[in-house]
Structure formats: C-alpha cells, structure tokens
C-alpha cells in the first residue's frame, strides 16, 4: 500500500471518530424524521427516540464519551 493511501485511511478513521452524534427525543415521528434528515446532511449522526424511556435505553447501548455531550431541553 502506498504512503498516500495509508495517510488517507488514517485521516478517514480520525474523521469518523470526530463525527458528532445527536440524540433527538420527540413524540412526533414526522419531527424526528425531519431532524434526522437535516442533521445527516451536515454529516451529524442522529439517534432519534420517541420518549425518555427509549432514549435512556439507547444511551445505555451507546453512551457518549466523557465530555462529549450537552443537554438541552424545552
């Protein structure tokens, strides 16, 4: 493998690790889908949940890394 390919693979791996993930919780399926589409266009991973219980279950399956989260609510 060429040195350029090695560098590109390292860069792609590092970029994938920096891709942010957003948890979006809303009881409206339409709103969840709209947000998911909008954020994915910006290369942001989105985990959508219909309620707090399912959000907590998702959080347990894929917890955020320490210091990588912010909690906002309406």
Contact map, one row per residue, 1 for C-alpha under 8 A:
11101100000000000000000000000000000000000000000000000000000000000000000000
11111100000000000000000000000000000000000000000000000000000000000000000000
11111110000000000000000000000000000000000000000000000000000000000000000000
01111111000000000000000000000000000000000000000000000000000000000000000000
11111111100000000000000000000000000000000000000000000000000000000000000000
11111111110000000000000000000000000000000000000000000000000000000000000000
00111111111000000000000000000000000000000000000000000000000000000000000000
00011111111100000000000000000000000000000000000000000000000000000000000000
00001111111110000000000000000000000000000000000000000000000000000000000000
00000111111111000000000000000000000000000000000000000000000000000000000000
00000011111111100000000000000000000000000000000000000000000000000000000000
00000001111111110000000000000000000000000000000000000000000000000000000000
00000000111111111000000000000000000000000000000000000000000000000000000000
00000000011111111100000000000000000000000000000000000000000000000000000000
00000000001111111110000000000000000000000000000000000000000000000000000000
00000000000111111110000000000000000000000000000000000000000000000000000000
00000000000011111110000000000000000000000000000000000000000000000000000000
00000000000001111111000000000000000000000000000000000000000000000000000000
00000000000000111111100000000000000000000011100000000000000000000000000000
00000000000000000111110000000000000000000001100000000000000000000000000000
00000000000000000011111000000000000000000001111000000000000000000000000000
00000000000000000001111100000000000000000001111000000000000000000000000000
00000000000000000000111110000000000000000000011110000010000000000000000000
00000000000000000000011111000001001000000000011110000000000000000000000000
00000000000000000000001111100001000000000000000111110010000000000000000000
00000000000000000000000111111011000000000000000111100000000000000000000000
00000000000000000000000011111001000000000000000011100000000000000000000000
00000000000000000000000001111111000000000000000001000000000000000000000000
00000000000000000000000001111111100000000000000001000000000000000000000000
00000000000000000000000000011111110000000000000000000000000000000000000000
00000000000000000000000001011111111000000000000000000000000000000000000000
00000000000000000000000111111111111100000000000110000000000000000000000000
00000000000000000000000000001111111110000000000000000000000000000000000000
00000000000000000000000000000111111111000000000000000000000000000000000000
00000000000000000000000100000011111111100000000000000000000000000000000000
00000000000000000000000000000001111111110000011100000000000000000000000000
00000000000000000000000000000000111111111000000000000000000000000000000000
00000000000000000000000000000000011111111100000000000000000000000000000000
00000000000000000000000000000000001111111111110000000000000000000000000000
00000000000000000000000000000000000111111111110000000000000000000000000000
00000000000000000000000000000000000011111111000000000000000000000000000000
00000000000000000000000000000000000001111111000000000000000000000000000000
00000000000000000010000000000000000000111111100000000000000000000000000000
00000000000000000011110000000000000000111111110000000000000000000000000000
00000000000000000011110000000000000000110011111000000000000000000000000000
00000000000000000000111100000000000100110001111100000000000000000000000000
00000000000000000000111100000000000100000000111110000000000000000000000000
00000000000000000000001111000001000100000000011111000010000000000000000000
00000000000000000000001111100001000000000000001111110110000000000000000000
00000000000000000000000011111000000000000000000111110110000000000000000000
00000000000000000000000011100000000000000000000011111110000000000000000000
00000000000000000000000010000000000000000000000011111111000000000000000000
00000000000000000000000000000000000000000000000000111111100000000000000000
00000000000000000000000000000000000000000000000011111111110000000000000000
00000000000000000000001010000000000000000000000111111111111000000000000000
00000000000000000000000000000000000000000000000000011111111100000000000000
00000000000000000000000000000000000000000000000000001111111110000000000000
00000000000000000000000000000000000000000000000000000111111111100000000000
00000000000000000000000000000000000000000000000000000011111111110000000000
00000000000000000000000000000000000000000000000000000001111111100000000000
00000000000000000000000000000000000000000000000000000000111111100000000000
00000000000000000000000000000000000000000000000000000000011111110000000000
00000000000000000000000000000000000000000000000000000000011111111000000000
00000000000000000000000000000000000000000000000000000000001001111101100000
00000000000000000000000000000000000000000000000000000000000000111111100000
00000000000000000000000000000000000000000000000000000000000000011111100000
00000000000000000000000000000000000000000000000000000000000000001111100000
00000000000000000000000000000000000000000000000000000000000000011111110000
00000000000000000000000000000000000000000000000000000000000000011111111000
00000000000000000000000000000000000000000000000000000000000000000001111100
00000000000000000000000000000000000000000000000000000000000000000000111110
00000000000000000000000000000000000000000000000000000000000000000000011111
00000000000000000000000000000000000000000000000000000000000000000000001111
00000000000000000000000000000000000000000000000000000000000000000000000111
